[in-house]
């Protein structure tokens, strides 16, 4: 689908949203006026009691009315635009790159909590604050990859108030059977210093230095074997450049011939908004695609 066709769908969806909001506003005003006028002539209630009653009834009816507006006006139009954006717009743009091949996309599917925990690349927090969606699989060149959007969090407490704190938000990408890693037999985890302080799942076997001052100043490296390392000078330079351009912080796990990359950043490749023109969203989308390309280029 081209930009023009997608923009038509977006405007239709946004128009239905604005129509629903207008109707909800009118319904609230009409309800307040109706109940307020009726309450003036009702001697069974005080002014305060009838005012409270009016607000409660209006709130309940408004919730019901807004749900109906969503079901009848908003949902179908928005779902059509979102589905077209993700499946008929994002995927073709990825394929235009030439190195993405055999793509399969599952919008409601992702990696499970235990699967992400097993990758040892992000702190998974607690299960009830974990989610993963937008599963994308395929090949980047000759390397098979799996990408998912992952959100993790934990529950905190300030005094007697419980809070929900976000830990990680962004893409987690796994590359399998990476040719450059075929000789590597161990595991290695590379954590950005901005992130590692709060990450408890760190192996205690070996903490190593690469000998590159810029890299060692930014990352902490933990390995199962102090002598077996996949970090060549070329890969180190690529990882530094990738980290500089990709997000707030990044982390990497190398396990045998697989490499996992996590990028903590404010948006996801498949994020879509009905209130923003497609042209503006495309600019952000192309940045996301370049980030995914850069992750693939680390290992080619």
MIDOSE-1310 file (N, C-alpha, C; in nm, 2 decimals, decimal comma, always signed):
residues 300
xxxx	+0,08/-0,12/+0,00/+0,00/+0,00/+0,00/+0,09/+0,12/+0,00; +0,05/+0,22/-0,08/+0,13/+0,34/-0,09/+0,09/+0,45/+0,02; +0,17/+0,55/+0,03/+0,14/+0,66/+0,13/+0,00/+0,72/+0,12; -0,04/+0,74/-0,01/-0,17/+0,81/-0,03/-0,28/+0,72/+0,02
xxxx	-0,28/+0,60/-0,02/-0,39/+0,51/+0,02/-0,39/+0,49/+0,17; -0,28/+0,48/+0,24/-0,27/+0,46/+0,38/-0,32/+0,59/+0,45; -0,29/+0,71/+0,40/-0,33/+0,83/+0,46/-0,48/+0,84/+0,45; -0,54/+0,79/+0,35/-0,69/+0,80/+0,34/-0,75/+0,71/+0,45
xxxx	-0,70/+0,59/+0,47/-0,74/+0,51/+0,58/-0,72/+0,57/+0,72; -0,61/+0,64/+0,73/-0,58/+0,71/+0,86/-0,68/+0,82/+0,89; -0,71/+0,90/+0,79/-0,80/+1,01/+0,80/-0,94/+0,96/+0,84; -0,98/+0,85/+0,77/-1,11/+0,79/+0,80/-1,12/+0,75/+0,95
xxxx	-1,01/+0,68/+0,99/-1,01/+0,63/+1,13/-1,01/+0,75/+1,23; -0,93/+0,85/+1,20/-0,92/+0,96/+1,29/-1,05/+1,04/+1,29; -1,12/+1,05/+1,17/-1,25/+1,12/+1,16/-1,35/+1,05/+1,25; -1,35/+0,91/+1,25/-1,45/+0,84/+1,33/-1,42/+0,86/+1,48
xxxx	-1,29/+0,87/+1,51/-1,25/+0,90/+1,65/-1,30/+1,04/+1,70; -1,28/+1,14/+1,61/-1,33/+1,27/+1,65/-1,48/+1,28/+1,66; -1,55/+1,21/+1,57/-1,69/+1,20/+1,57/-1,74/+1,14/+1,70; -1,67/+1,03/+1,74/-1,71/+0,96/+1,87/-1,69/+1,05/+1,99
xxxx	-1,58/+1,13/+1,99/-1,55/+1,22/+2,10/-1,65/+1,33/+2,11; -1,69/+1,38/+1,99/-1,79/+1,49/+1,99/-1,93/+1,43/+2,04; -1,97/+1,32/+2,00/-2,09/+1,26/+2,05/-2,09/+1,23/+2,20; -1,97/+1,19/+2,25/-1,96/+1,16/+2,39/-1,97/+1,29/+2,47
xxxx	-1,91/+1,40/+2,42/-1,92/+1,53/+2,49/-2,06/+1,58/+2,49; -2,13/+1,57/+2,38/-2,27/+1,61/+2,37/-2,36/+1,53/+2,47; -2,33/+1,40/+2,48/-2,40/+1,31/+2,57/-2,38/+1,35/+2,71; -2,26/+1,39/+2,75/-2,23/+1,43/+2,89/-2,31/+1,56/+2,92
xxxx	-2,30/+1,66/+2,83/-2,37/+1,78/+2,86/-2,52/+1,76/+2,87; -2,58/+1,68/+2,78/-2,72/+1,65/+2,78/-2,76/+1,58/+2,90; -2,68/+1,49/+2,95/-2,71/+1,41/+3,07/-2,71/+1,50/+3,19; -2,61/+1,59/+3,20/-2,60/+1,68/+3,32/-2,72/+1,77/+3,32
xxxx	-2,76/+1,83/+3,20/-2,87/+1,92/+3,19/-3,00/+1,85/+3,23; -3,02/+1,73/+3,18/-3,14/+1,66/+3,21/-3,16/+1,62/+3,36; -3,05/+1,56/+3,41/-3,06/+1,52/+3,55/-3,07/+1,65/+3,65; -2,99/+1,75/+3,61/-2,99/+1,87/+3,69/-3,12/+1,94/+3,69
xxxx	-3,19/+1,95/+3,58/-3,32/+2,01/+3,57/-3,43/+1,93/+3,65; -3,42/+1,80/+3,64/-3,51/+1,71/+3,71/-3,49/+1,73/+3,87; -3,36/+1,74/+3,90/-3,33/+1,74/+4,05/-3,38/+1,87/+4,12; -3,40/+1,98/+4,05/-3,44/+2,10/+4,11/-3,58/+2,09/+4,16
xxxx	-3,67/+2,01/+4,10/-3,81/+1,99/+4,14/-3,83/+1,87/+4,23; -3,72/+1,80/+4,27/-3,73/+1,68/+4,35/-3,70/+1,72/+4,49; -3,80/+1,71/+4,58/-3,78/+1,76/+4,72/-3,73/+1,64/+4,81; -3,71/+1,52/+4,75/-3,67/+1,41/+4,84/-3,52/+1,41/+4,86
xxxx	-3,44/+1,49/+4,78/-3,30/+1,50/+4,79/-3,25/+1,64/+4,82; -3,14/+1,65/+4,90/-3,08/+1,78/+4,91/-3,01/+1,81/+4,78; -2,97/+1,94/+4,77/-2,89/+1,98/+4,65/-2,76/+1,90/+4,63; -2,69/+1,88/+4,75/-2,57/+1,80/+4,74/-2,59/+1,66/+4,70
xxxx	-2,70/+1,59/+4,76/-2,73/+1,45/+4,73/-2,77/+1,44/+4,58; -2,85/+1,53/+4,53/-2,89/+1,51/+4,39/-2,77/+1,55/+4,30; -2,68/+1,64/+4,34/-2,57/+1,67/+4,25/-2,48/+1,55/+4,25; -2,45/+1,48/+4,36/-2,37/+1,36/+4,36/-2,43/+1,25/+4,28
xxxx	-2,57/+1,23/+4,30/-2,64/+1,13/+4,22/-2,63/+1,16/+4,07; -2,64/+1,28/+4,04/-2,63/+1,32/+3,89/-2,50/+1,29/+3,84; -2,39/+1,31/+3,91/-2,26/+1,29/+3,86/-2,23/+1,14/+3,84; -2,28/+1,06/+3,94/-2,26/+0,91/+3,94/-2,33/+0,85/+3,82
xxxx	-2,46/+0,89/+3,80/-2,54/+0,83/+3,69/-2,48/+0,88/+3,56; -2,45/+1,01/+3,55/-2,39/+1,06/+3,42/-2,26/+0,98/+3,39; -2,18/+0,96/+3,49/-2,05/+0,89/+3,46/-2,08/+0,74/+3,41; -2,17/+0,67/+3,48/-2,20/+0,54/+3,44/-2,26/+0,53/+3,29
xxxx	-2,35/+0,62/+3,27/-2,41/+0,62/+3,13/-2,31/+0,67/+3,03; -2,22/+0,76/+3,06/-2,11/+0,80/+2,97/-2,02/+0,69/+2,93; -1,98/+0,61/+3,03/-1,90/+0,49/+3,01/-1,96/+0,40/+2,91; -2,09/+0,37/+2,93/-2,17/+0,28/+2,84/-2,18/+0,34/+2,70
xxxx	-2,21/+0,47/+2,70/-2,22/+0,53/+2,57/-2,09/+0,53/+2,49; -1,98/+0,56/+2,56/-1,85/+0,57/+2,50/-1,80/+0,43/+2,45; -1,84/+0,33/+2,53/-1,81/+0,19/+2,48/-1,88/+0,16/+2,35; -2,01/+0,20/+2,34/-2,09/+0,18/+2,22/-2,03/+0,26/+2,10
xxxx	-1,98/+0,38/+2,13/-1,92/+0,46/+2,02/-1,79/+0,39/+1,97; -1,72/+0,34/+2,07/-1,59/+0,27/+2,03/-1,62/+0,15/+1,94; -1,72/+0,07/+1,98/-1,75/-0,05/+1,91/-1,81/-0,02/+1,77; -1,90/+0,08/+1,77/-1,97/+0,11/+1,64/-1,90/+0,20/+1,55
xxxx	-1,82/+0,29/+1,60/-1,75/+0,39/+1,52/-1,60/+0,38/+1,50; -1,53/+0,36/+1,62/-1,39/+0,37/+1,62/-1,32/+0,24/+1,58; -1,36/+0,13/+1,64/-1,28/+0,00/+1,64/-1,25/-0,05/+1,50; -1,36/-0,06/+1,42/-1,34/-0,12/+1,28/-1,24/-0,03/+1,20
xxxx	-1,27/+0,10/+1,20/-1,18/+0,19/+1,12/-1,04/+0,19/+1,17; -1,02/+0,20/+1,30/-0,88/+0,19/+1,35/-0,81/+0,06/+1,33; -0,88/-0,05/+1,35/-0,82/-0,18/+1,32/-0,78/-0,20/+1,18; -0,87/-0,14/+1,08/-0,83/-0,15/+0,94/-0,71/-0,07/+0,91
xxxx	-0,70/+0,05/+0,96/-0,58/+0,13/+0,94/-0,45/+0,07/+1,00; -0,46/+0,02/+1,12/-0,35/-0,04/+1,19/-0,30/-0,16/+1,12; -0,39/-0,25/+1,08/-0,36/-0,37/+1,01/-0,29/-0,34/+0,88; -0,34/-0,24/+0,80/-0,29/-0,20/+0,68/-0,14/-0,15/+0,70
xxxx	-0,13/-0,06/+0,80/+0,00/+0,00/+0,83/+0,11/-0,11/+0,86; +0,07/-0,20/+0,95/+0,17/-0,30/+0,99/+0,20/-0,41/+0,88; +0,10/-0,46/+0,81/+0,11/-0,57/+0,72/+0,14/-0,53/+0,58; +0,08/-0,41/+0,54/+0,09/-0,38/+0,40/+0,18/-0,25/+0,37
xxxx	+0,24/-0,20/+0,48/+0,32/-0,08/+0,47/+0,46/-0,11/+0,53; +0,46/-0,15/+0,66/+0,59/-0,18/+0,72/+0,67/-0,29/+0,65; +0,60/-0,40/+0,63/+0,67/-0,52/+0,57/+0,73/-0,49/+0,43; +0,65/-0,43/+0,34/+0,71/-0,39/+0,21/+0,83/-0,30/+0,22
xxxx	+0,82/-0,20/+0,31/+0,94/-0,11/+0,33/+1,06/-0,19/+0,38; +1,04/-0,29/+0,46/+1,15/-0,37/+0,50/+1,21/-0,45/+0,38; +1,12/-0,51/+0,30/+1,16/-0,59/+0,19/+1,23/-0,51/+0,08; +1,20/-0,38/+0,08/+1,27/-0,29/-0,02/+1,42/-0,28/+0,00
xxxx	+1,46/-0,30/+0,13/+1,60/-0,30/+0,16/+1,68/-0,40/+0,08; +1,62/-0,51/+0,04/+1,69/-0,62/-0,03/+1,75/-0,72/+0,05; +1,79/-0,70/+0,18/+1,85/-0,80/+0,26/+1,75/-0,87/+0,35; +1,63/-0,81/+0,37/+1,53/-0,88/+0,44/+1,46/-0,97/+0,35
xxxx	+1,44/-1,10/+0,39/+1,38/-1,20/+0,31/+1,29/-1,29/+0,39; +1,19/-1,35/+0,33/+1,10/-1,45/+0,39/+1,04/-1,40/+0,52; +0,99/-1,28/+0,52/+0,94/-1,22/+0,64/+0,80/-1,28/+0,68; +0,78/-1,31/+0,81/+0,65/-1,36/+0,86/+0,63/-1,27/+0,99
xxxx	+0,50/-1,22/+0,99/+0,47/-1,12/+1,10/+0,35/-1,17/+1,18; +0,36/-1,17/+1,31/+0,25/-1,21/+1,40/+0,22/-1,10/+1,50; +0,13/-1,01/+1,47/+0,11/-0,89/+1,56/+0,08/-0,92/+1,70; +0,00/-1,02/+1,73/-0,04/-1,05/+1,87/+0,05/-1,14/+1,94
xxxx	+0,15/-1,19/+1,87/+0,24/-1,29/+1,93/+0,38/-1,23/+1,97; +0,45/-1,29/+2,06/+0,58/-1,25/+2,10/+0,66/-1,36/+2,16; +0,75/-1,32/+2,24/+0,83/-1,42/+2,32/+0,77/-1,42/+2,46; +0,77/-1,54/+2,52/+0,72/-1,55/+2,66/+0,81/-1,50/+2,76
xxxx	+0,76/-1,49/+2,88/+0,85/-1,44/+2,99/+0,97/-1,52/+3,01; +0,95/-1,66/+3,02/+1,06/-1,75/+3,04/+1,16/-1,75/+2,92; +1,11/-1,73/+2,80/+1,19/-1,73/+2,68/+1,29/-1,61/+2,69; +1,23/-1,49/+2,72/+1,31/-1,37/+2,73/+1,41/-1,38/+2,84
xxxx	+1,36/-1,43/+2,96/+1,46/-1,45/+3,07/+1,57/-1,54/+3,03; +1,54/-1,64/+2,95/+1,65/-1,74/+2,91/+1,75/-1,68/+2,81; +1,72/-1,56/+2,75/+1,81/-1,49/+2,66/+1,92/-1,41/+2,74; +1,89/-1,38/+2,87/+1,98/-1,31/+2,96/+2,03/-1,18/+2,90
xxxx	+1,94/-1,11/+2,83/+1,98/-0,98/+2,77/+1,91/-0,86/+2,83; +1,80/-0,88/+2,89/+1,73/-0,77/+2,97/+1,68/-0,83/+3,10; +1,66/-0,74/+3,19/+1,59/-0,77/+3,32/+1,44/-0,79/+3,30; +1,39/-0,91/+3,32/+1,25/-0,93/+3,29/+1,15/-0,88/+3,40
xxxx	+1,21/-0,84/+3,51/+1,12/-0,79/+3,62/+1,02/-0,90/+3,66; +0,89/-0,86/+3,68/+0,79/-0,96/+3,73/+0,69/-0,99/+3,61; +0,63/-1,10/+3,62/+0,55/-1,15/+3,51/+0,43/-1,06/+3,48; +0,37/-1,01/+3,59/+0,25/-0,93/+3,56/+0,28/-0,79/+3,51
xxxx	+0,41/-0,76/+3,49/+0,44/-0,63/+3,42/+0,52/-0,66/+3,29; +0,51/-0,78/+3,24/+0,58/-0,82/+3,12/+0,48/-0,84/+3,01; +0,53/-0,79/+2,89/+0,45/-0,82/+2,77/+0,54/-0,82/+2,65; +0,50/-0,89/+2,55/+0,58/-0,90/+2,42/+0,48/-0,92/+2,31
xxxx	+0,50/-0,84/+2,20/+0,41/-0,85/+2,08/+0,50/-0,83/+1,96; +0,43/-0,82/+1,84/+0,49/-0,79/+1,71/+0,61/-0,88/+1,68; +0,58/-1,01/+1,67/+0,68/-1,10/+1,64/+0,71/-1,10/+1,49; +0,83/-1,08/+1,45/+0,87/-1,08/+1,31/+0,99/-1,17/+1,30
xxxx	+0,97/-1,27/+1,20/+1,08/-1,36/+1,17/+1,12/-1,35/+1,02; +1,24/-1,40/+0,99/+1,28/-1,40/+0,85/+1,43/-1,41/+0,85; +1,49/-1,36/+0,74/+1,63/-1,36/+0,71/+1,68/-1,22/+0,68; +1,80/-1,19/+0,74/+1,87/-1,07/+0,70/+1,99/-1,12/+0,63
xxxx	+2,00/-1,12/+0,50/+2,10/-1,18/+0,42/+2,08/-1,33/+0,44; +2,18/-1,40/+0,49/+2,18/-1,54/+0,51/+2,15/-1,58/+0,66; +2,13/-1,48/+0,74/+2,12/-1,50/+0,88/+1,97/-1,50/+0,92; +1,92/-1,60/+0,99/+1,79/-1,60/+1,03/+1,77/-1,52/+1,16
xxxx	+1,66/-1,44/+1,17/+1,65/-1,36/+1,28/+1,50/-1,36/+1,33; +1,48/-1,33/+1,46/+1,35/-1,32/+1,52/+1,35/-1,18/+1,60; +1,25/-1,10/+1,58/+1,24/-0,97/+1,64/+1,11/-0,96/+1,72; +1,11/-0,91/+1,84/+0,99/-0,89/+1,91/+1,00/-0,76/+1,99
xxxx	+0,89/-0,70/+2,01/+0,89/-0,58/+2,10/+0,86/-0,64/+2,24; +0,94/-0,59/+2,34/+0,93/-0,64/+2,48/+0,92/-0,52/+2,57; +0,83/-0,54/+2,67/+0,82/-0,45/+2,78/+0,83/-0,52/+2,91; +0,92/-0,47/+3,00/+0,93/-0,54/+3,13/+0,92/-0,43/+3,24
xxxx	+0,88/-0,47/+3,36/+0,87/-0,38/+3,47/+0,87/-0,45/+3,60; +0,87/-0,37/+3,71/+0,86/-0,43/+3,84/+0,77/-0,34/+3,93; +0,73/-0,40/+4,04/+0,64/-0,32/+4,13/+0,73/-0,26/+4,24; +0,71/-0,14/+4,27/+0,79/-0,07/+4,37/+0,69/-0,02/+4,48
xxxx	+0,75/+0,04/+4,59/+0,66/+0,09/+4,69/+0,72/+0,22/+4,75; +0,64/+0,32/+4,75/+0,68/+0,45/+4,81/+0,59/+0,48/+4,93; +0,64/+0,46/+5,05/+0,55/+0,46/+5,17/+0,46/+0,35/+5,17; +0,33/+0,38/+5,16/+0,22/+0,28/+5,16/+0,17/+0,26/+5,02
xxxx	+0,22/+0,34/+4,92/+0,17/+0,34/+4,79/+0,25/+0,25/+4,70; +0,19/+0,15/+4,63/+0,26/+0,07/+4,53/+0,27/+0,13/+4,40; +0,38/+0,12/+4,33/+0,40/+0,19/+4,20/+0,45/+0,08/+4,10; +0,43/+0,11/+3,98/+0,48/+0,03/+3,87/+0,59/+0,10/+3,80
xxxx	+0,71/+0,04/+3,79/+0,83/+0,10/+3,73/+0,87/+0,02/+3,61; +0,89/+0,09/+3,50/+0,93/+0,03/+3,37/+1,08/+0,00/+3,38; +1,12/-0,11/+3,33/+1,26/-0,15/+3,33/+1,32/-0,14/+3,19; +1,25/-0,21/+3,09/+1,29/-0,21/+2,96/+1,17/-0,20/+2,86
xxxx	+1,20/-0,12/+2,75/+1,10/-0,11/+2,65/+1,17/-0,10/+2,52; +1,15/-0,19/+2,42/+1,21/-0,19/+2,29/+1,22/-0,32/+2,23; +1,30/-0,33/+2,12/+1,31/-0,45/+2,04/+1,42/-0,54/+2,10; +1,39/-0,67/+2,10/+1,49/-0,78/+2,13/+1,50/-0,86/+2,00
xxxx	+1,62/-0,87/+1,95/+1,64/-0,94/+1,82/+1,74/-1,05/+1,84; +1,70/-1,17/+1,80/+1,79/-1,29/+1,81/+1,84/-1,33/+1,66; +1,96/-1,34/+1,64/+2,02/-1,39/+1,52/+2,08/-1,53/+1,54; +2,04/-1,62/+1,46/+2,08/-1,76/+1,48/+2,18/-1,80/+1,36
xxxx	+2,27/-1,90/+1,40/+2,36/-1,95/+1,31/+2,44/-1,84/+1,24; +2,50/-1,75/+1,32/+2,58/-1,64/+1,27/+2,71/-1,70/+1,22; +2,75/-1,68/+1,10/+2,88/-1,74/+1,05/+3,00/-1,70/+1,13; +3,00/-1,57/+1,18/+3,12/-1,52/+1,25/+3,13/-1,58/+1,39
xxxx	+3,02/-1,65/+1,44/+3,02/-1,70/+1,57/+3,03/-1,86/+1,57; +3,04/-1,92/+1,46/+3,03/-2,06/+1,45/+3,14/-2,13/+1,53; +3,25/-2,06/+1,55/+3,36/-2,12/+1,63/+3,35/-2,10/+1,78; +3,25/-2,02/+1,82/+3,24/-1,98/+1,96/+3,16/-2,08/+2,03
xxxx	+3,20/-2,13/+2,15/+3,14/-2,24/+2,22/+3,07/-2,19/+2,35; +3,11/-2,08/+2,40/+3,06/-2,04/+2,53/+2,95/-1,94/+2,53; +2,94/-1,86/+2,64/+2,84/-1,75/+2,65/+2,91/-1,62/+2,69; +2,86/-1,51/+2,64/+2,92/-1,38/+2,68/+2,80/-1,28/+2,68
xxxx	+2,80/-1,20/+2,78/+2,70/-1,09/+2,80/+2,77/-0,96/+2,81; +2,72/-0,87/+2,73/+2,78/-0,73/+2,72/+2,67/-0,63/+2,76; +2,69/-0,56/+2,87/+2,59/-0,47/+2,93/+2,64/-0,33/+2,92; +2,55/-0,24/+2,88/+2,58/-0,10/+2,88/+2,59/-0,05/+3,03
xxxx	+2,68/+0,03/+3,06/+2,70/+0,08/+3,20/+2,57/+0,15/+3,25; +2,49/+0,21/+3,16/+2,37/+0,28/+3,20/+2,26/+0,18/+3,25; +2,28/+0,05/+3,22/+2,18/-0,04/+3,25/+2,22/-0,15/+3,35; +2,35/-0,18/+3,35/+2,39/-0,30/+3,43/+2,37/-0,29/+3,58
xxxx	+2,37/-0,17/+3,63/+2,36/-0,16/+3,78/+2,23/-0,22/+3,83; +2,12/-0,21/+3,75/+1,99/-0,26/+3,80/+1,96/-0,40/+3,75; +2,06/-0,47/+3,69/+2,04/-0,60/+3,63/+2,10/-0,71/+3,72; +2,02/-0,79/+3,79/+2,08/-0,88/+3,88/+2,13/-1,01/+3,82
xxxx	+2,07/-1,04/+3,70/+2,11/-1,17/+3,64/+2,24/-1,16/+3,56; +2,35/-1,16/+3,63/+2,48/-1,15/+3,57/+2,56/-1,27/+3,61; +2,63/-1,34/+3,52/+2,71/-1,45/+3,55/+2,83/-1,41/+3,63; +2,88/-1,49/+3,72/+2,99/-1,45/+3,81/+3,12/-1,52/+3,77
xxxx	+3,12/-1,59/+3,66/+3,24/-1,66/+3,62/+3,36/-1,57/+3,59; +3,35/-1,49/+3,49/+3,46/-1,40/+3,45/+3,40/-1,26/+3,40; +3,47/-1,16/+3,46/+3,44/-1,03/+3,41/+3,57/-0,99/+3,33; +3,56/-0,96/+3,21/+3,68/-0,94/+3,12/+3,69/-0,80/+3,07
xxxx	+3,81/-0,76/+3,02/+3,83/-0,64/+2,95/+3,88/-0,68/+2,81; +3,83/-0,59/+2,72/+3,87/-0,62/+2,58/+4,00/-0,56/+2,53; +4,04/-0,46/+2,61/+4,16/-0,38/+2,57/+4,13/-0,26/+2,49; +4,00/-0,24/+2,46/+3,96/-0,12/+2,39/+3,91/-0,02/+2,49
xxxx	+3,98/+0,09/+2,51/+3,94/+0,19/+2,62/+3,80/+0,24/+2,61; +3,76/+0,27/+2,48/+3,62/+0,33/+2,46/+3,52/+0,22/+2,49; +3,54/+0,10/+2,45/+3,45/-0,01/+2,47/+3,44/-0,04/+2,62; +3,56/-0,06/+2,68/+3,56/-0,10/+2,82/+3,51/+0,01/+2,91
xxxx	+3,51/+0,13/+2,87/+3,46/+0,24/+2,95/+3,31/+0,25/+2,94; +3,25/+0,19/+2,84/+3,10/+0,20/+2,82/+3,03/+0,07/+2,86; +3,10/-0,04/+2,84/+3,03/-0,17/+2,86/+3,10/-0,25/+2,97; +3,02/-0,34/+3,03/+3,08/-0,45/+3,12/+3,06/-0,58/+3,05
xxxx	+3,16/-0,66/+3,05/+3,15/-0,79/+2,97/+3,17/-0,90/+3,07; +3,08/-1,00/+3,07/+3,09/-1,12/+3,15/+3,09/-1,24/+3,06; +3,18/-1,34/+3,08/+3,19/-1,45/+3,00/+3,20/-1,58/+3,07; +3,16/-1,69/+3,01/+3,17/-1,82/+3,08/+3,32/-1,87/+3,07
xxxx	+3,39/-1,82/+2,98/+3,53/-1,86/+2,96/+3,62/-1,73/+2,93; +3,71/-1,71/+3,01/+3,79/-1,58/+3,00/+3,88/-1,58/+2,87; +3,90/-1,70/+2,81/+3,99/-1,70/+2,70/+3,91/-1,71/+2,56; +3,79/-1,76/+2,57/+3,71/-1,78/+2,45/+3,62/-1,66/+2,43
xxxx	+3,64/-1,58/+2,32/+3,57/-1,46/+2,30/+3,53/-1,44/+2,16; +3,41/-1,39/+2,12/+3,38/-1,36/+1,99/+3,41/-1,21/+1,95; +3,46/-1,14/+2,05/+3,47/-0,99/+2,03/+3,60/-0,96/+1,95; +3,59/-0,96/+1,82/+3,71/-0,92/+1,74/+3,71/-0,76/+1,73
xxxx	+3,83/-0,71/+1,70/+3,83/-0,56/+1,69/+3,73/-0,50/+1,59; +3,70/-0,57/+1,48/+3,60/-0,52/+1,39/+3,46/-0,52/+1,46; +3,43/-0,63/+1,53/+3,30/-0,64/+1,59/+3,28/-0,53/+1,70; +3,39/-0,51/+1,77/+3,39/-0,41/+1,88/+3,36/-0,27/+1,82
xxxx	+3,42/-0,23/+1,71/+3,40/-0,10/+1,65/+3,25/-0,09/+1,60; +3,20/-0,20/+1,55/+3,06/-0,20/+1,50/+2,96/-0,19/+1,62; +2,99/-0,25/+1,73/+2,91/-0,25/+1,85/+2,90/-0,11/+1,91; +3,02/-0,04/+1,91/+3,03/+0,10/+1,96/+2,95/+0,19/+1,87
xxxx	+2,96/+0,18/+1,74/+2,89/+0,26/+1,65/+2,74/+0,24/+1,66; +2,70/+0,11/+1,67/+2,56/+0,08/+1,69/+2,50/+0,14/+1,81; +2,57/+0,12/+1,92/+2,52/+0,18/+2,05/+2,51/+0,33/+2,05; +2,59/+0,40/+1,98/+2,59/+0,54/+1,97/+2,46/+0,59/+1,90
xxxx	+2,41/+0,51/+1,81/+2,30/+0,56/+1,72/+2,17/+0,50/+1,75; +2,16/+0,39/+1,84/+2,04/+0,31/+1,84/+1,94/+0,35/+1,95; +1,98/+0,38/+2,07/+1,88/+0,40/+2,17/+1,95/+0,46/+2,30; +1,87/+0,45/+2,41/+1,93/+0,50/+2,54/+2,04/+0,41/+2,58
xxxx	+2,02/+0,28/+2,57/+2,13/+0,19/+2,59/+2,10/+0,06/+2,52; +2,20/-0,02/+2,50/+2,19/-0,15/+2,44/+2,26/-0,26/+2,52; +2,22/-0,38/+2,50/+2,29/-0,49/+2,56/+2,30/-0,61/+2,46; +2,40/-0,70/+2,48/+2,42/-0,81/+2,38/+2,44/-0,93/+2,46
xxxx	+2,40/-1,05/+2,41/+2,43/-1,18/+2,46/+2,48/-1,26/+2,34; +2,59/-1,33/+2,36/+2,64/-1,43/+2,26/+2,64/-1,56/+2,33; +2,57/-1,66/+2,26/+2,56/-1,79/+2,31/+2,58/-1,89/+2,20; +2,70/-1,95/+2,19/+2,73/-2,03/+2,08/+2,73/-1,95/+1,95
xxxx	+2,65/-2,00/+1,85/+2,64/-1,93/+1,72/+2,53/-1,83/+1,72; +2,46/-1,80/+1,83/+2,35/-1,71/+1,83/+2,39/-1,58/+1,90; +2,34/-1,47/+1,85/+2,36/-1,34/+1,91/+2,23/-1,27/+1,94; +2,21/-1,21/+2,05/+2,09/-1,14/+2,09/+2,12/-1,00/+2,12
xxxx	+2,04/-0,91/+2,06/+2,06/-0,77/+2,08/+1,93/-0,71/+2,14; +1,95/-0,63/+2,24/+1,83/-0,55/+2,30/+1,86/-0,41/+2,30; +1,76/-0,33/+2,25/+1,78/-0,18/+2,24/+1,67/-0,11/+2,32; +1,71/-0,04/+2,42/+1,61/+0,03/+2,50/+1,58/+0,16/+2,44
xxxx	+1,46/+0,18/+2,38/+1,43/+0,30/+2,31/+1,28/+0,33/+2,32; +1,24/+0,45/+2,30/+1,10/+0,49/+2,33/+0,99/+0,44/+2,23; +1,03/+0,39/+2,11/+0,93/+0,34/+2,02/+0,97/+0,21/+1,96; +0,87/+0,15/+1,89/+0,88/+0,01/+1,84/+0,86/+0,02/+1,69
xxxx	+0,92/-0,07/+1,61/+0,91/-0,07/+1,47/+0,77/-0,07/+1,42; +0,68/-0,13/+1,49/+0,54/-0,13/+1,45/+0,44/-0,04/+1,52; +0,50/+0,06/+1,59/+0,41/+0,16/+1,65/+0,34/+0,24/+1,55; +0,21/+0,27/+1,57/+0,13/+0,34/+1,47/+0,03/+0,43/+1,54
xxxx	+0,00/+0,55/+1,49/-0,08/+0,64/+1,55/-0,18/+0,70/+1,45; -0,31/+0,70/+1,49/-0,41/+0,75/+1,40/-0,42/+0,90/+1,39; -0,36/+0,97/+1,49/-0,36/+1,12/+1,49/-0,24/+1,18/+1,43; -0,15/+1,11/+1,37/-0,03/+1,16/+1,31/-0,03/+1,13/+1,16
xxxx	+0,00/+1,23/+1,07/+0,01/+1,20/+0,93/+0,10/+1,09/+0,90; +0,07/+1,01/+0,80/+0,16/+0,90/+0,76/+0,30/+0,95/+0,72; +0,31/+1,07/+0,66/+0,44/+1,12/+0,62/+0,53/+1,13/+0,74; +0,48/+1,18/+0,85/+0,56/+1,20/+0,97/+0,60/+1,06/+1,03
xxxx	+0,50/+0,97/+1,03/+0,53/+0,84/+1,08/+0,63/+0,76/+1,00; +0,63/+0,78/+0,87/+0,72/+0,72/+0,78/+0,86/+0,75/+0,81; +0,89/+0,88/+0,85/+1,02/+0,93/+0,88/+1,07/+0,85/+1,00; +0,99/+0,83/+1,10/+1,03/+0,76/+1,22/+1,05/+0,61/+1,19
xxxx	+0,96/+0,56/+1,10/+0,97/+0,42/+1,07/+1,10/+0,39/+0,99; +1,14/+0,48/+0,91/+1,27/+0,45/+0,83/+1,38/+0,45/+0,93; +1,38/+0,53/+1,04/+1,48/+0,53/+1,14/+1,48/+0,39/+1,21; +1,36/+0,34/+1,24/+1,36/+0,21/+1,30/+1,41/+0,10/+1,21
xxxx	+1,38/+0,11/+1,08/+1,43/+0,01/+0,99/+1,58/+0,02/+0,98; +1,64/+0,14/+0,97/+1,78/+0,15/+0,97/+1,85/+0,09/+1,10; +1,78/+0,10/+1,21/+1,83/+0,04/+1,33/+1,84/-0,11/+1,32; +1,73/-0,17/+1,27/+1,73/-0,31/+1,25/+1,83/-0,36/+1,15
xxxx	+1,85/-0,28/+1,04/+1,96/-0,31/+0,95/+2,09/-0,31/+1,01; +2,12/-0,20/+1,10/+2,25/-0,19/+1,16/+2,27/-0,31/+1,26; +2,17/-0,36/+1,32/+2,18/-0,48/+1,41/+2,23/-0,60/+1,33; +2,16/-0,62/+1,21/+2,20/-0,72/+1,12/+2,34/-0,71/+1,07
xxxx	+2,38/-0,59/+1,04/+2,52/-0,56/+0,98/+2,63/-0,59/+1,09; +2,59/-0,60/+1,22/+2,69/-0,63/+1,32/+2,76/-0,77/+1,29; +2,68/-0,85/+1,23/+2,72/-0,99/+1,21/+2,74/-1,04/+1,07; +2,75/-0,94/+0,98/+2,77/-0,98/+0,84/+2,90/-0,92/+0,79
